[in-house]
Amino acid sequence: MDGLGKIIRWERAGKDHVLDIAAPAEVMRYLVFKGSVAGGRHQPHGGERAEEKFPHLDHPHTFDVTVLRERKVGDAVNLEADLLGKYVEKFLAARRK
């Protein structure tokens, strides 16, 4: 898990579902337009806060086979950013040394 998000909007858009997920800066730094992020269940532990948000489009098949269908506005979700972005960051940091 890279960070904790919170569902702040959940709406139907035709057959799809659109969510806005508030996320901390440590996850937002890896997000790119049309990139990917994975979200899953989370049991809150208190004191956690989100700083920014990103939209997420959930297609019908994804909705049917993931736990997001069980979530609602206000629920917390674990977030995992795209692995490629993490590798690029690590590679560039090594080159700066």
C-alpha positions as CSV (number, residue, x, y, z in Angstrom):
1,M,0.0,0.0,0.0
2,D,1.3,3.5,-0.9
3,G,-1.3,5.5,0.9
4,L,-4.8,5.8,2.1
5,G,-7.6,7.4,0.1
6,K,-11.2,8.4,0.9
7,I,-14.2,8.1,-1.5
8,I,-15.6,11.6,-1.8
9,R,-18.0,11.1,-4.8
10,W,-19.6,8.0,-6.2
11,E,-21.9,8.3,-9.2
12,R,-23.3,6.3,-12.1
13,A,-22.3,7.4,-15.6
14,G,-24.3,5.2,-17.9
15,K,-23.0,1.7,-17.3
16,D,-19.8,2.9,-15.6
17,H,-19.3,4.3,-12.1
18,V,-17.3,7.5,-11.5
19,L,-15.5,8.0,-8.2
20,D,-13.5,11.0,-6.8
21,I,-11.0,9.7,-4.4
22,A,-9.1,12.0,-2.0
23,A,-5.5,10.9,-1.7
24,P,-2.3,12.0,0.2
25,A,0.5,13.7,-1.7
26,E,2.7,10.6,-1.5
27,V,0.2,8.8,-3.9
28,M,-0.7,11.9,-6.0
29,R,2.9,12.4,-7.0
30,Y,2.7,9.1,-9.0
31,L,-0.6,9.8,-10.8
32,V,-0.6,10.8,-14.4
33,F,-3.5,11.5,-16.8
34,K,-5.0,8.2,-17.9
35,G,-2.6,6.4,-15.6
36,S,-3.5,3.6,-13.1
37,V,-3.9,3.3,-9.4
38,A,-5.3,0.3,-7.5
39,G,-7.7,0.7,-4.6
40,G,-8.9,-1.8,-2.0
41,R,-10.5,-2.2,1.4
42,H,-9.3,-0.3,4.4
43,Q,-10.1,-0.4,8.1
44,P,-9.6,3.2,9.5
45,H,-7.1,3.7,12.3
46,G,-7.9,7.4,13.0
47,G,-5.7,10.4,12.4
48,E,-5.5,9.8,8.7
49,R,-6.2,12.6,6.2
50,A,-6.3,13.1,2.5
51,E,-4.8,16.1,0.7
52,E,-5.9,16.0,-2.9
53,K,-8.3,14.1,-5.1
54,F,-8.4,12.3,-8.4
55,P,-11.2,10.9,-10.5
56,H,-11.6,7.1,-11.1
57,L,-13.7,5.5,-13.8
58,D,-14.9,2.0,-12.8
59,H,-16.1,0.0,-15.8
60,P,-19.0,-2.5,-15.3
61,H,-16.7,-5.6,-15.3
62,T,-14.3,-4.0,-12.8
63,F,-17.2,-3.0,-10.6
64,D,-18.6,-6.5,-10.7
65,V,-15.4,-8.3,-9.7
66,T,-13.8,-5.9,-7.2
67,V,-14.5,-4.8,-3.6
68,L,-15.2,-1.2,-4.8
69,R,-18.9,-2.2,-5.4
70,E,-19.1,-2.6,-1.6
71,R,-17.7,0.9,-0.9
72,K,-19.7,4.2,-0.4
73,V,-18.9,7.9,-0.1
74,G,-16.8,8.4,3.1
75,D,-15.2,5.0,3.0
76,A,-11.4,4.7,3.2
77,V,-9.5,2.7,0.5
78,N,-6.0,1.5,0.3
79,L,-4.2,3.0,-2.7
80,E,-1.4,1.4,-4.7
81,A,0.2,3.7,-7.4
82,D,1.6,2.4,-10.7
83,L,4.8,0.5,-10.3
84,L,6.4,2.0,-13.4
85,G,6.3,5.5,-11.9
86,K,8.1,4.3,-8.8
87,Y,10.8,2.7,-10.9
88,V,11.2,6.0,-12.9
89,E,11.5,8.0,-9.7
90,K,14.1,5.6,-8.3
91,F,16.1,5.6,-11.6
92,L,16.2,9.4,-11.8
93,A,17.2,9.7,-8.2
94,A,20.1,7.4,-8.7
95,R,21.2,9.4,-11.8
96,R,21.3,12.6,-9.7
97,K,23.8,11.2,-7.3
